[in-house]
Amino acid sequence: MNTRLVFKSLGFILVFIGVAMVFPLVVSLYYGEGDAGAILVGITSCLVGGLFFALAFRRARGDFKNRDAFLLVTLTWVAAAAMGAIPFRVSGYFGTYLDAFFEMMSGFTNTGATVLPVIEKVPHGLVFWRSFAQWLGGVGIIVLYIAILPFLGTGGMQLFRAESPGPTVDKLKPRIAETAKLLWGIYVGLTLLEITLLKIGGMNLFDATCNSFSCMATGGFSPRTASIAYYNSAYIDGVITFFMLVASINFSLHYQALRGKPIAYARNAEFRWYVGIYVLSCAIIMWNTRHIYHTMGQSLRYVSFQVASIYSTTGFATYDFAKWPAASQFILLLLMLLGGSACSTAGGLKVVRLGILLKVAHREIVKLIHPNAVITIKIDGNPVQTDVLDSILGFFSFYIMIVILSTLAMNLVGLDIVSAISSVAACMGTIGPGLGAVGPTANYAGIPALGKVVLAFCMLVGRLEIYTVLVVLSPVFWRR
């Protein structure tokens, strides 16, 4: 394992994070609210730490192998949260460093779980940093790193797959650096479009920018304590609903649509499943909550938004869905676990994995009836390789195991069972708000310290899709 190359690259990434903090610094200076000093401390810490690693290991050479990629990706996300938390802690708006770290891990992993009871009391610069961190983490810090530092060469693909290890990581261009640039180009373009549309709807530029950053990252950090409910606008709800769904759809489909092939959406099995589950969930919940809303239009507005928010793993809120009937809440809990599409900014198990699992289950049923039948599992007409099937079955097993063990841990630290399982599902699925004590009108401030550590781990594992983190934690990984 080329640890020298790993730490050299980590140094460059820390420098990049320090440079990224210049943007919230500019916001802070513009509003003149006194948090500029705390942000400067964060910038200095990132630059000093990053330059130390970059210079100390400047002679490191070579390409990234699988083990190098797994280690760098895991270290990057932990270091990003650790260094990004410094302005929060120094500013005094977070009581402990653990709270600040939890907030930043939630930010970079696009989770949206917050410990802030009243966001409006926090200076604009720090609020901007929360949303900007989510936006950077949306497509991926490593993907951006590959895009701006193409000297990685052939090792870039290992990094790309380690950060986005889903069943379909599409290489849209021959060179991985070109793919990374293309993904970020689409991401930036959609973000700017959303900011423009929100501005047209009457939202101020600061709020429009922060909400768009969080929405396109499917993160859920809003500059308002009441989340999107604060604006009380059907137009704004509609715009954000649309972009939450767009962000949780495979970005390679957006690329094909931009190239004049919108039929790619209809031909993609995962997209059809995704839309079908969304429409069905909305219909069932609208029927189940028919006694709550006065008109069909009102029901459609709030239900379609909230289902999109949970299903896309964004976590925005326009209504306290904890007031919905138990059946509707249970559907939301299932959507928390399921999540969005592969190669999107959404978290969760991913729809394509569920589709493949159901095909495997169907195959086994058919083979019980016809033992000699040879059935090939296909997605979009392409056979799914055995190693991919094994990987998906392993992923599902690990996912359920981590959810069960983490729920037990949260229950042991004092949460009731509903709050425990929903907090774990919300953090593993990178959603944010859950049910019970961590519902849409509550926050994570009251979670015990050990519970915050467990949930921060769930965020990391959920964002990096389990295998990357578990590989690094495995004793086999460290053997020569």
N, C-alpha and C positions, 0 to 999 in steps of 0.2 A: 504494500500500500504506500502510495506517494504522499505521506502526510505533509511534507514540506510544500508541495504544490497546493494541497488543500488549504493550509494556513496562509499561503501567499494569496490565494484567491479570496479567502475570507477577509483578508486585509483590504483588498480592493472593494469588496462588498460593504465593509464598514465605512470606508471613505465615501462610497456612493450614498449610504444612508445619512451620513453627516451632511453631504451636499444637499440631499433631499430636504433636510431640516431647514435649509435656507428659506424655503417657501413659507412655512409657518412663521419664521422669523420676520419676513417681510409683512405678513398679515398682522403680526403682533405690533410691529413698529407703526403700521398704518393706523391701527386702532388705539395705540398708545396706552395699553392697559397694564403694563408693568410685568408681563411674563416673558419679555425679550431676554432677560438675564438667564432665566431657567433654560430657555431654548438654546442660548449661546453655550451654556455648560454642556448640553447634550451634543451640540455640534462639535465642540472642542474634544469631548470624550471620544466621539466616533472617529474624528480625524487622527487624534493621537494614537488610539488603539489600532486603527486601520493601517496607518503609516508604519507603525512598529512592526506589524506582521508582514506587510508588503516589503519592507526594507530588509527585515531579518531573514526572510526566505526569498529574496529577490533572485537568487541563482537557481531556484527550482525550475525544472523543465519537464516536459513530457505531456502525454495525453491523459485524460481522465479515464480510469478504468471503473468498473462497476462499484467496487468498494470505496474508491475515492469519491465518486459521485454521491453515494448514500451518505457518507460522512459529511461532506461539504453542505449538502442540502439540509440535513438535520441541524448542523451547527449554525447555518445561516439563519434559520427561522428562530432558533433559540436566542442567538446573538442579536438579531433584529429586535426582538421583544425586550431583551435585557437592556440594550442601549437606547432604544426608543422610549423606554420608561423613564429615563433620567430626567427629562424636562418636567414630566408629570410629578415626580417625587420632589425635585428641587423646588418646584413652584409652591408646594405646600397644599395643593388641592387634593392630594391623596395622602391618607393618614400613614400608610406604610409603603415600603418599596414593593411588597408582595401585591398590594392593590394596584400599584402603577404597572407592575409586570403583567398582572392578570389583564388589565385594560389593553396593554399593547399586544399581548399574545392574542387577545380577542380581536384586536384591530388587524394585525398582519395576517391572521388566519381567516379573516372575513367572517368571524363569528357574530360579533355585535352584542355580546354579553357585557354589560357595564356595571360598575360599582358606583357610578355617580348618581346620587339621588336627584339633583337638580342641575341639569346641564347648563342652563342659562347663567348660572353663577360663575362658570368657568370662562376665562378670557378667550377671545376669538382665536388667537394664535394656537392655543392648545386644542380647541375644538376642531380647528382646521387640520391639525396634525393627526387627530384620531381618524378623520375621514380620509385624509391623504394616505395614511399608513394602510388603510383598507384597500384603497385604490391601487397602491403599489403591490400589495399582496394578491390582488385579484387574478390577473393572468399569471403572476409569479415573479418573485424577486430574481430567481435564477434565470427565468426566461428573458427578463429585461437585461440581466447581466450578459447572457449569451448574445443578445441583440447589439449591445453597445461595445462588447469586447470580443470580437470575432476571432481573436488569436487563439481561442480555445481549440479550433480545428475539429478533428474527428471526435475528440472527447466530449464535445458539446452535446451530442445525442444522449450520452449516458446521463448527463446532468438533466437534460430535458425529460427523460423518462423517469428519473429518480424523483423529480418534483411533481410530475404529472403521470403517475403510474397506472392510469386507468386502462381498461381493456382495448381502447382505441385512441392512441396518441398519434394524430395524423401529422405526417411530414408533408406539408403543403408545397414546399419548394425543395429542390435538390440539396441545397445547403441548409443545415439546421439554423444557422444565423439568419438566413433569409426568412425561414419559417417564423422565427422569434420576432423579427421586425414586422412581418406581415400581421401576426396576431396582435402585436401592440398597436399597429396602425389601425386595425379595425376597432380595437378597444378604445383608442383615443378618439376616433371619429364618432363612435356611438356616444361616448361621454359628452363630447362637445354638442352633439345634436340634442341630447337630453337637457343639458344646461340651457340651451336656447329655448326649447319648448317650455321648460319650467319658468323661465323669465317671461315668456309670452303670457303665461298663466298668472302673472302677478307676484311670483316669488322673488325676493331680493337676490342679488347676485351671490352673496356669501352663502345663503341657505341653498340656492340652486346648485352651486358648485359642490358643497359638502354632501347634499343629498344625492347628487348625480355620481360623485365618487363612490359613495357607499352602495348605491343601487347597482351600478355596473359591475362592482366587485361582489355583488350579492352579499354585502356585509351587514348593513342595517344600522350603522351608527348615524343618528340624525342629530342636527344641531339643536333640536328641541326635545325637552323631556317628554312631551306628549307624542313624540314621533310625528308621523305624517298627519295624524288627527289634528294637530295644531292648526293646520292651514284650512281645514274644513272646506275643501274644494273638490267637487266631483271631477273637474278637469285635471287637477293635479293628481288625484287618485288614479285616473285613467292613464295618464302619461307614465306614471311610475309603475303601474301594473304592467303596461306594455314592455317597459325596459327591464323589469325584473324577469319576465318570461324570456325576453331576447337574450339576456345575459346568462340564462341557465340552459340555453340551447347550444348544441355543438357549434363552435366557431368556424369549423371547416364548412358547414352549411351556409353560414353567412358569407364566407369567402366565395363559394360557388354562386350564390345569389348575386353578389356584386359583380361577378364575371358574366352575368346574363343568364344564369341557369337556376332560376327560382324553383324549378321542378325538382331540384335536389331535395328540398324539404319533404315533398310528398313521397319521394322514393326511399327516404330513410326510415327504417323500421323504428328506431328509437324515437325519432320525432313524432311518428304516428302514435306510438304508445304514450309518449309524454303528453301530447295534446289530449288523447283519449282519457287518461287518468285525471288530468286537470278538469276537463269538462264534466266528467262523471262525479268527481269530488264536489265541484261547485253545485251541481244539480241536487245531489243528496243533501248537502248542508243547507241549501236554499229551502228545500222541502222541510228539513228538520228544524229550521229556525223561522218558519213562516209566521209564527205567533209573535216574533220579536220586531219585525220590520213592517211598516204600514203599507208600503207599496212594493211592487215587483222591482221597480227601478232602484229603490233604496236597498233592497235585498241583494240585487245583482251587483251594485256598487261595492258594498262592504264585503260580501262573501267572495266575489271574484278577486278583490284586492288581497284579502287575508289568506285565501288559499294560494294565490300566486306568491305571496310573501313567504309562507312556510314551505311550500313545495320547491321554490327556487332557492331556499335556504338563506333568504335575505334577512327577514326578521323585523321589517317595518310593521307598524300597527296603525290602523285607523279606528279600531274598535276593540274593546276588551273581550277577546274570544273566550276568556275564562267564564263569561256569562252565558255562553252557548250551552245547549244540552250536552250531556255526556257523550252521546253518539258522535256529535260533531267534533268534540274535543278529541275523541279517540281517532277519528279520521285524520285530524291534524297531527296527532302523535305518529301515526303510520307514515304520513307525508314527511315528517321530520327525519325519520329513519331512511326513507327512500331517496329523497334529494332529486337533483336535476340530471342533466345529460353529461356524458363523457365529453372531455375537451371543451368544457365551459368553465365559468368561474364558480359554479355551484358546488356544494359539498354533498354529503350523504352517500348511500350505497351506490347510487346511479341507476337510472332506469334500464340501461342496456344490460347491466348485471342481472337485474330482476328478470328481464325478458329471457336471458340465456338460462337462468336457473329454472324458470317455468318450462322452457323447452327440454331441459334435462329431465325434469320430473315427468313430463309427458312421454318422453322417450322410454323411461323406466316402466311406466304403466303399460305402454304398448308392448314392450319386451316381455312383460309378465304374461300377456295374452298370446304373443307370437315370439317365443324364445329365440327363434332363428332369424328374426328380422334384423336387418342392418340399417340403422337410421343415422343419417348424418345431420348434425345440428348446423343450421345455416342462419346467417344474419345478412340481409340484403343480397341474398343469393350466393354469399361466400361462406364456405365451410369454416366453422370455428375449430381451431386446432386444439388437440388434446391438452397441450400445456396451458393454453388460455383457459380451458374449462377447469383444469386443476387449480389454476391461480384464482379463478372466481370463486370456486367452492371453498378454497382456503381463506380467501378474503372474507366471505360471508361468515365462516366459522369464527375467525378472529374477531370480526366486528361484533357479533352477538356475544362472544365471550367477554370482550372488553366492556360492552354495555352492561352486562350482568354484574361483573366484578366491580365496576365503577359505581353502579347503582347501590350495591351492597355497601361500598365504602361511604357513599353519601348518606345512606340511611344510618350508618353507624356514627357519623359525626353529628347527627341530630335532625336531618331532614325527614319529613314524612315521605311515604313511599311514592306518592304522586309527584311531589316536588323533586325527589331523588331521581326517579327514572326520566322525568321530563327534562331536568337540568342536564343529565348525561346525554340524552338523545339530542337536545338542543346544541350542546357543545361538540359532540361527535359529528353531528350533521352540519356544524358551523352555522347555526341559525340565530342563537342568542336567547330570545324570550322563550320560556317554556310554559308550564302550568303550575298552579299552586303558588308557592312562595317565590317563584321566579317567573311569574306570569307577565303579560305584556304591560301591565301598569306597575310592576314591581322592578327590582333590580337584584344584583348579586352581592350587594354590600354586606348583607347579614350572613352570608355563607361563612362558616368557620375557616380559619387559615388552611387547615389540612384539606378541606373540601375545595378550596380555590386551587390548591396544587393539583388535586385529582382532575378538576375540570380543565385546568390549563393543559395538562397532559392529554386529555381527551380532545381538546382543540387542535393540538399539534398533530396527534395521530390521525384525527379526522381530516385535517387539511392535506396532509401528506399521504393519505390513503393507506395507513397502517403499515404496509410492508417496509417502507423506507426507514421508519423509526424502529420497528421491531428488529430489522436486520442489524442496525447499529447496536441495539441493546443485547443482541445475541452473543454469547461467549465465542461461538464459532467465528464470528466476524473478526475478532481480535487475534485469532491464531494465525501464525505464519504458514 
